[in-house]
């Protein structure tokens, strides 16, 4: 019995030192000087602009990756085609690539010195140092989540119901909307939450392609860094607190979804 | 997605293999690369042990607040990396309430990497541990095996593939980690600078070719990691059948 308790103590101790203490600390530093000071630090024009830009990236990247993710998951779980193993592996690339490297790759493809830089500039499209590039970076970095959460669910539900629907004369899109989608919805939702959390918090890739123009291409995570480096600790902590709050909501919704899945 | 990566590889090898090799083995680049690999391996080993332990406690132990503990495991996945860096700096940096100041040291880098990769092994081991048949353990125990022996001979072999898979993912993540490290490490060349920070500095200094070369090296390392994880999973799947 004693060894069991000490194992529990060791595990919980590790979590406390690594997770609980630091998070409590950010909350403390944010509200150190009272609610008003925290509110003022969180609502400077730069911070508010960063907040809305972050939400914009979520609003664009998450739906696109959800549609792509479900499509790719269907391909992987339901179809056979040449190069499928390769496609399956390619989907995971963003997990293996450093965010900074993603940013650099985008610069080398779409930036001034890049492959398509001149053509894009000629067409009047600026990708790098512009929200457009940041959105592309976010999409890239958060691509695998919906796919990875949906594929196992698709495999598990099997194809019996889909085949039954097809023999009863349902068209393939009818089968998808009425049979497949309802069955995989919790898996997809889980992937969407992970995608959202990742896009909200993406730092490395966005930082490289953004050029860090304050009030223009600065997202909330970038704002944390600029504020910190300007010795504006109140601003950094309050922005971090807002982000941590959103992460907390994400984790909470993941737990709720898990409960629903098993119920 | 593949296009930008192709552009990256082309730029990395743009000056030929020779130039690539010279860029990767330049003193600053090399020390950053070695430090990144070393730190990643240490962190993954620590988290493999503690991750398995945490998973064990979450599956086999019963205590109040277990659901809450289970929920916060995912927090490092959801928390923006820059916030992770800031939180660690707030606690273990100057002016921290514990009087421990490791900011701008190599320990700080290890701390940040341990934080962001904590969930990988836990989440890989947990489901396997839930499914493991306890009859074997009970049988071993009834035959007089000590609990440490049971763990080493029965439980651990069953968990090993999951630990390796989770550890591989964690390692790939460590190799490329940027946001959580950038604030707390101080990015001192030859000391606390990791490869991703080195790359970002090269980009800011407009040395895109050097940045691309190190990026390609980093990319290859992580790809090898992921392929290894894939191979382990494939082998397990085959054995399962």
Interface residues (C-beta under 8 A of the other chain):
Chain A: X3 X4 X7 X8 X10 X11 X12 X14 X15 X18 X19 X20 X21 X22 X23 X25 X26 X29 X89 X90 X92 X93 X94 X95 X96 X97 X98 X99 X100 X101 X102 X103 X104 X105 X106 X107 X108 X109 X110 X113 X114 X115 X140 X143 X194 X197 X200 X201 X202 X203 X204 X207 X208 X220 X221 X222 X224 X225 X228 X236 X237 X240 X243 X244 X247 X248 X250 X251 X252 X254 X255
Chain B: X1 X2 X3 X4 X5 X6 X7 X8 X10 X11 X50 X53 X54 X56 X57 X58 X61 X63 X67 X69 X70 X71 X72 X73 X74 X75 X76 X77 X78 X79 X80 X81 X82 X83 X84 X86 X87 X88 X90 X91 X92 X96 X97 X98 X111 X114 X115 X118 X147 X169 X172 X173 X175 X176 X177 X178 X179 X182 X183 X195 X196 X197 X199 X200 X203 X208 X211 X212 X215 X218 X219 X222 X223 X225 X226 X227 X230
